[in-house]
Each structure stands twice: as structure tokens, then as C-alpha cells.
């Protein structure tokens, strides 16, 4: 699992400010990286329905992974609807 995916998977509400600061320091290639299930940072943000984080990823990093399917053939947007 990439460091970004791991961080997004395990963040807690009281760590939200740290999450945003962390994401702002990353380059786009890092955010487009996938874990062993082909999930990107955007997949994890969508799976947790973290709307502020989703907006940040889409705005700052050009929605590069919006059309990337994971190992279960799901787009990031599909994961929002599962919540």
C-alpha cells in the first residue's frame, strides 16, 4: 500500500488538519500512485466520503485518477455511493 493510501485509510477526524497539510506537500505523481488493490488516494477519499479531501484532490491534482478503476473494477465515484 502506498504511503498516501495508508494515510488516507487511517486518518481520524482530529487529524484532519494534518491530512490536508500532508496532501498539499505531495506531487501529482505520488497521488496517482496505487496500492496493491489499485486504489488511488481519490479512491480512499471517496470510500470514506471525505468531501473536503475529495474536492482538494480534484482541484489541486487535476482529477488525474478520476477514471482509474481499482482491482474490483470500481471508479472512485462508485465508492461514494456504497456509503
N, C-alpha and C positions, 0 to 999 in steps of 0.2 A: 504494500500500500504506500502511496506517495505521502510525503510529509504533509502536504496540503490536505489531501483527503483524510488523513488521520486527524489532523487538527479540526477540520470541519465536523467530523463524525463525533468527536468527543467534547466539543465546547459546551460550556454551561452559560446560562443567562448572565451571571455575574462576570463572565469573561468576555462579554460582547465587545467592549472597547478594545481589548487586546486582539480579538479576532480581526476587527476592522483594520487596526494598525498593521497587523501581520499581512493581510491581503494587499494593502496598499504598497507594501515594500516588494512584492513579488513581481516578476516579469510575466508577460503573457504566456511564454512557452511553459513555464512552470505550472501555471493554472490550467493549461490544456493537457498536462500530463494525466495519465490514467493509472488506476490501481490494478490489482490482479483480477478484478471483476469488470474492468473497462469503464469504471466510473470516474468522472472528472469532478473538480471542485463544484461545478454547477450541479451535477447530479446530487451531491451531498447537500448542497444548499436547498435544492428543490425537495429532496426527500424529507428534510426537516421543516419544510415550509417556512424557511427563514427569509422572508420577503425583502428585508433591507439588504441582506447579503446577496440575494439573487440580483437585486437592482444594481448593487455595486459591481458585481461580476459582469453583468451585461453592459453597464455603462463604461466601466474602465477598460475592459478587455475585449470589447468588440463582439461579444456573443460568439466567440470562436468555437465553443463546444456545444452550442445550442442544438445542432443537428447530429451530434455524436451519440450513437446508441451504445448502451453498455452490453455486458455479456447476456443479459436477459432480453436484449433487443428493445430496451426502453430508452426513450429520449428523456432528457431532464424534466420536461414539462409533464410527461406521463407520471412521474413520481409525485408531483404536487397533487394530482387527482386521487392518488392512493391514500392520502392522509385524511 
